[in-house]
Amino acid sequence: MKQTISRTITTTDLKYSTFNVVGGEVEVSPKQEVSLFGKQTLEQSKKQLKKMLAEGVDFTIVDIEYNVNTYEMDLNEFINYATIKEEK
């Protein structure tokens, strides 16, 4: 009998843009979507995104989408790729 391991994981997908003011005009640059683990609030998302970007980069979050997916993997394959956290 084939055994599998499965986990349900929630991610927060952020669409954001950076902006810069040049000569009184605002230049907006849409960026590639970013995924964060867990269901992040707007404030949590801003904090995480700020850590990911270079210091001083101004940004705005355009859209937040939450996804819940269940992942499954053969148990033997999982054991081959996983790192032992604690040996007993």
For each residue, the residues with C-beta under 8 A, 3 or more apart:
1:
2: 74
3: 74 75 76
4: 72 73 74 75
5: 72 73 75 78
6: 70 71 72 73
7: 70 71
8: 68 69 70 71
9: 37 68 69 70 71
10: 37 38 39 66 67 68
11: 35 36 37 38 66 67 69
12: 35 36 37 38 39 40 45 64 65 66
13: 33 34 35 36 64 65 66 67
14: 33 34 35 36 45 49 61 63 64
15: 30 33 61 62 63 64 65
16: 30 31 34 49 59 60 61 62
17: 28 29 30 31 59 60 62
18: 28 29 31 53 57 58 59
19: 26 27 28 29 58 59 60
20: 26 27 29 58
21: 24 25 26 27
22: 25 27
23:
24: 21
25: 21 22
26: 19 20 21
27: 19 20 21 22
28: 17 18 19
29: 17 18 19 20
30: 15 16 17 62
31: 16 17 18 34 59
32:
33: 13 14 15
34: 13 14 16 31 49 52
35: 11 12 13 14
36: 11 12 13 14 40 45 48
37: 9 10 11 12
38: 10 11 12
39: 10 12 66
40: 12 36 44 45 48 64
41: 44 45
42: 45 46 61 64
43: 46 47
44: 40 41 47 48
45: 12 14 36 40 41 42 48 49 61 64
46: 42 43 49 50 61
47: 43 44 50 51
48: 36 40 44 45 51 52
49: 14 16 34 45 46 52 53 59 61
50: 46 47 53 59
51: 47 48
52: 34 48 49
53: 18 49 50 57 59
54: 57
55:
56:
57: 18 53 54
58: 18 19 20
59: 16 17 18 19 31 49 50 53
60: 16 17 19
61: 14 15 16 42 45 46 49 64
62: 15 16 17 30
63: 14 15
64: 12 13 14 15 40 42 45 61
65: 12 13 15
66: 10 11 12 13 39
67: 10 11 13
68: 8 9 10
69: 8 9 11
70: 6 7 8 9
71: 6 7 8 9
72: 4 5 6
73: 4 5 6 77 78
74: 2 3 4 77 78
75: 3 4 5 78 79
76: 3 79 80
77: 73 74 80 81
78: 5 73 74 75 81 82
79: 75 76 82
80: 76 77
81: 77 78
82: 78 79
83:
84: 87
85:
86:
87: 84
88:
